[in-house]
Amino acid sequence: MTAPQQIRVRFAPSPTGYLHIGSARTALFNWLYARRMGGAFILRIEDTDAVRSTETSYEAILDALQWLGLDWDEGPLIGGPYGPYVQSARQVLYHNEVQKLIERGKAYRCFCTPGELQEMRSDATERGLPPRYDGRCRNLPGDEVERRVMQKAANVIRFRMPAGKTRVYDLIRGAIPFDNVELDDFVLIKSDGKPTYNFAAVVDDAKMKITHVIRGDDHLSNTPKQVMIYKALDYPLPKFAHLPMILGSDKTRLSKRHGAASVQEFRRIGYLRDGLVNYLALLGWAFDDKTEFFTRENLIKKFSLKRVGKNPAAFDPDKLNHIDGEHFKKLSLMEKVVLVFDRLQEHDVFPSDFNVSEWSIAELNDRERASVIERKETNNSHYRDELPRLAIIIKVMGNRLKNLKDAPNMLAYYFKDEYPVDHRAYEEHLSNANTAEHLKALAGELWELETFDRSTIEKVARGLAEKRGISAAAIIHPCRVALTGKSVSPDIFSVIHLLGKEKTVQRLGAAVDHIVGLPKK
Ligand code: GLU
């Protein structure tokens, strides 16, 4: 008995831009399939378009895949038994293979000029036919071809498409028939000597022993041409699976026009890699009709090509936010602290100019405290100084902080004097002369406090409301807007505690000045 064939799949991006979300989905499905089946995931760079390919894109694509955690088993940086894994380094191979096709009479040189080709196209269009190469170089005598090659006449190498039909079998869509007439004598090698995508992809897929070609359905029309090349070169045919396209909100193919479209952009916005991977997995695949949350391990366990649909998948930013939030919610406090710290630093929310010396870590439980203390050993002094306070802030924020991406906006008021302000909340809560009096009194009492902890602060605020014969809310709401710029925040006494005496009194004073400065009604 022979051992079962190892599953080998590949992701084959062209380095002509950032990693688009559609391509990332293709990479993910290949990766999941390989991991599910105990197979190999191969990364191949298709850089035959020398004009559009750039080193920057190459690096950006690798970087995005690494960030997503889609590690490859063979490919750039790590090599492998079937390398090189960059097409520009495989030229000789394509030339050898095309030579075989010419010798077998399955490919031929074509010397038609761009002008002649243009004429053919307009001719066909005039006659109401699809534009097509008319085959005029198909049967040039051998010595004539040789003579022209010797004269260095520009030429391409075309595939000699036989008459008949080609059937593509797709794992997702079933059998799809194509009429060879539609396929044309397409080009294998361009006049600059470079292979076309269709030719290089087939040669590489065969030489790299790819068993399953999983890619976007925008390549479906290429597949019959590729199948013909496999047959002509006696390569074993892989299985094909074409993934449904991803649509933007207006039902057209997702692109830059719809906003963020690359993995890098989503990363910059602050999505979690596991949130994005989970969301991408749901673009075209579903485990059942309800489960949305998947860890990476679960995706690997549950993924199958059988459950990939044919219908286009709609990109839904709200669902992405929701799933991203579910992943954020599942993180431990310390995992959140680490991520939020980096994010705040990237957004210049640090360094904090606040005096944090009053900070104790008493509000954390034993495990959290141990974790903070352990991490305080770091050499990064900002990290060391901010860590306890940040841990408590995140704990106090609780589920109000739904996504990592919202951290800079939502937490800025703890660290900086410039933070986003909701002007409607100002109008609603900070426009009344009595409020100014209450806040002034509160600032005065807080200033006098010797113990500045949450319960003392609460006692003072509630006591003040009682003395003044007003509800506690009449102090709490304006105080919240004055300190945070927002009408929602965690428990205000914790916020006051976290801000510290000086900042609290200073912001209350600024709110009083704001009210006093308003034009009289
Ligand atoms: N280089 C092609 C692309 O980026 C790969 C298509 C394929 O997977 O065959 O679209």
Boltz pocket constraint, residues with backbone or C-beta under 6 A from the ligand:
constraints:
  - pocket:
      binder: B
      contacts: [[A, 10], [A, 11], [A, 12], [A, 13], [A, 14], [A, 46], [A, 201], [A, 214], [A, 215], [A, 216], [A, 219]]
      max_distance: 6.0
